[in-house]
């Protein structure tokens, strides 16, 4: 996977993230204008399990990307077998 295809923690760079429904006021939060703008544009709130940073991003989780790719690979194999 290439950087930029999946959501990564801006602090430590890991892709092991959890989606949150609402902000936890105990853990750190990456605020500012861009965070506010991303929230207004419908970005998801992610939480890093290592450094406990919360941030908004439009990119999908790494786990969902691997699921999509595996389904696409299965579909292409099925088409190849029919041909």
Backbone torsions as a table, in degrees:
resi	resn	phi	psi	omega
1	UNK	NA	142.7	179.9
2	UNK	-92.4	147.9	173.8
3	UNK	-64.0	135.8	-177.7
4	UNK	103.2	-15.4	176.6
5	UNK	-86.6	-29.5	-177.6
6	UNK	-127.4	159.7	179.6
7	UNK	-69.8	135.9	177.1
8	UNK	-130.4	149.5	176.0
9	UNK	-66.5	128.1	179.8
10	UNK	-70.7	-15.0	-178.6
11	UNK	-90.5	-55.1	-176.0
12	UNK	-107.8	-13.7	175.1
13	UNK	87.4	2.5	-178.2
14	UNK	-74.9	155.4	175.9
15	UNK	-104.1	3.8	178.6
16	UNK	-85.6	88.4	-174.4
17	UNK	-121.5	161.4	177.4
18	UNK	-124.5	141.7	176.5
19	UNK	-87.7	133.0	177.7
20	UNK	-108.6	149.6	175.9
21	UNK	-81.3	-41.4	177.7
22	UNK	-142.1	163.8	-174.4
23	UNK	-69.9	138.2	173.6
24	UNK	-96.0	120.4	-174.2
25	UNK	-80.0	-1.1	176.8
26	UNK	-86.6	-43.8	-179.5
27	UNK	-78.1	159.7	179.7
28	UNK	-64.8	155.3	-179.8
29	UNK	-137.8	134.4	176.6
30	UNK	-85.9	100.4	-175.2
31	UNK	-97.0	-163.2	178.5
32	UNK	109.4	-178.2	-177.3
33	UNK	-63.1	-43.1	-178.0
34	UNK	-64.4	-37.1	176.7
35	UNK	-63.8	-42.9	178.4
36	UNK	-62.9	-43.4	-179.4
37	UNK	-65.2	-43.8	179.0
38	UNK	-61.6	-40.6	178.4
39	UNK	-62.1	-44.8	179.8
40	UNK	-65.9	-28.5	-179.5
41	UNK	-87.7	3.7	173.8
42	UNK	94.1	17.9	179.0
43	UNK	-70.2	156.9	178.6
44	UNK	-87.7	150.1	177.0
45	UNK	-91.1	117.3	179.5
46	UNK	-105.2	153.5	178.4
47	UNK	-131.5	123.4	177.7
48	UNK	-78.4	130.3	-177.1
49	UNK	-80.2	-13.3	-179.2
50	UNK	-94.1	-56.6	-176.3
51	UNK	-97.7	-0.1	174.3
52	UNK	59.8	38.7	177.2
53	UNK	-97.7	138.1	175.3
54	UNK	-107.3	138.2	-179.0
55	UNK	-157.2	159.5	177.6
56	UNK	-99.1	141.9	176.9
57	UNK	-154.5	148.8	176.1
58	UNK	-90.4	-11.7	-176.6
59	UNK	-76.0	149.9	-179.6
60	UNK	-78.2	164.6	174.6
61	UNK	-68.7	153.6	179.5
62	UNK	-64.1	-36.6	-179.3
63	UNK	-63.8	-39.9	-179.5
64	UNK	-69.6	-32.7	178.1
65	UNK	-67.1	-40.4	179.6
66	UNK	-68.5	-34.9	176.4
67	UNK	-64.9	-43.2	179.5
68	UNK	-63.6	-42.2	-179.9
69	UNK	-67.1	-38.8	179.4
70	UNK	-66.9	-37.7	177.0
71	UNK	-66.6	-38.9	178.3
72	UNK	-66.2	-39.1	177.6
73	UNK	-64.3	-42.0	178.4
74	UNK	-63.7	-40.7	179.4
75	UNK	-65.3	-40.7	-180.0
76	UNK	-69.0	-35.3	175.8
77	UNK	-65.3	-39.0	179.0
78	UNK	-65.2	-39.5	177.8
79	UNK	-67.6	-37.9	179.0
80	UNK	-65.6	-36.1	-179.1
81	UNK	-70.7	-32.0	179.4
82	UNK	-73.0	-27.7	-177.8
83	UNK	-78.0	NA	NA
